[in-house]
Amino acid sequence: MFYVICYDIADDRRRTKVMKAMEDYGARVQYSVFECDLDDKALRRLKARLKGEIDVRADSVRFYALCEADVRRIGVMGRGGVVRVEAFRIV
């Protein structure tokens, strides 16, 4: 499933940790917005990792799931386009 994930993290140190975690799962398309192609297992791992990094009383992480038809309708004005980064696989 394709996800647009965005966050609003109040603390600089926590924000950096969240950003680094997100970089392991998708492509950064704006300062606090990532596009990720995740299966259910990867989504669970990412959520568990983020849960350990954020303060639920002060921070917010939002996950927007998009079906393939929605992904094809994404529009971009200006630089860049939709980024599809597949999770790495060790064989």
C-alpha positions as CSV (number, residue, x, y, z in Angstrom):
1,M,0.0,0.0,0.0
2,F,1.2,3.5,-0.8
3,Y,1.2,5.9,2.2
4,V,1.8,9.6,2.6
5,I,3.1,10.1,6.1
6,C,3.5,13.5,7.7
7,Y,4.6,14.6,11.1
8,D,4.6,17.6,13.4
9,I,7.2,17.0,16.2
10,A,7.7,19.7,18.8
11,D,11.2,18.8,19.9
12,D,14.3,19.1,17.6
13,R,15.9,15.9,18.9
14,R,12.7,13.8,18.5
15,R,12.1,15.3,15.1
16,T,15.5,14.3,13.9
17,K,15.0,10.7,15.2
18,V,11.6,10.5,13.5
19,M,13.1,11.8,10.2
20,K,15.9,9.2,10.3
21,A,13.4,6.5,11.0
22,M,11.2,7.7,8.1
23,E,14.2,7.7,5.7
24,D,14.5,4.0,6.3
25,Y,11.0,3.4,4.9
26,G,10.4,5.9,2.2
27,A,11.3,9.1,0.3
28,R,11.2,12.5,1.8
29,V,9.2,14.8,-0.5
30,Q,8.9,17.8,1.8
31,Y,10.5,18.7,5.2
32,S,8.0,16.6,7.2
33,V,6.3,14.6,4.5
34,F,7.3,11.1,3.2
35,E,5.9,8.9,0.5
36,C,6.2,5.2,1.4
37,D,5.3,1.9,-0.3
38,L,4.8,-0.4,2.7
39,D,3.3,-3.9,3.2
40,D,1.5,-4.6,6.4
41,K,4.6,-5.9,8.1
42,A,6.7,-2.9,7.3
43,L,3.9,-0.6,8.4
44,R,3.7,-2.3,11.8
45,R,7.5,-2.1,12.2
46,L,7.5,1.6,11.3
47,K,4.7,2.4,13.6
48,A,6.4,0.6,16.5
49,R,9.6,2.4,15.8
50,L,7.9,5.8,15.7
51,K,5.9,5.0,18.9
52,G,9.2,4.8,20.7
53,E,10.4,8.1,19.3
54,I,7.5,10.5,19.8
55,D,5.8,12.1,22.7
56,V,2.1,11.3,22.1
57,R,1.1,14.4,24.2
58,A,3.0,16.9,22.1
59,D,3.7,15.3,18.7
60,S,1.6,14.0,15.8
61,V,2.3,11.5,13.0
62,R,-0.4,11.0,10.3
63,F,-0.7,8.1,7.9
64,Y,-2.7,8.5,4.7
65,A,-3.2,5.2,2.8
66,L,-3.8,5.6,-0.9
67,C,-5.0,2.9,-3.3
68,E,-3.3,2.5,-6.6
69,A,-6.0,4.6,-8.4
70,D,-5.4,7.4,-5.9
71,V,-1.6,7.2,-6.4
72,R,-2.1,7.7,-10.2
73,R,-4.2,10.8,-9.5
74,I,-1.6,12.5,-7.3
75,G,-0.7,15.9,-8.8
76,V,2.5,17.8,-8.1
77,M,3.1,21.5,-8.8
78,G,6.7,22.5,-9.0
79,R,9.7,20.3,-8.4
80,G,9.5,16.6,-8.1
81,G,7.0,13.9,-8.7
82,V,5.6,10.9,-6.9
83,V,8.4,8.8,-5.5
84,R,8.1,5.1,-5.1
85,V,10.9,3.6,-3.0
86,E,10.6,-0.1,-2.6
87,A,11.7,-1.5,0.7
88,F,15.1,-3.2,0.5
89,R,15.2,-7.0,0.5
90,I,18.1,-9.1,1.6
91,V,18.3,-12.3,-0.5
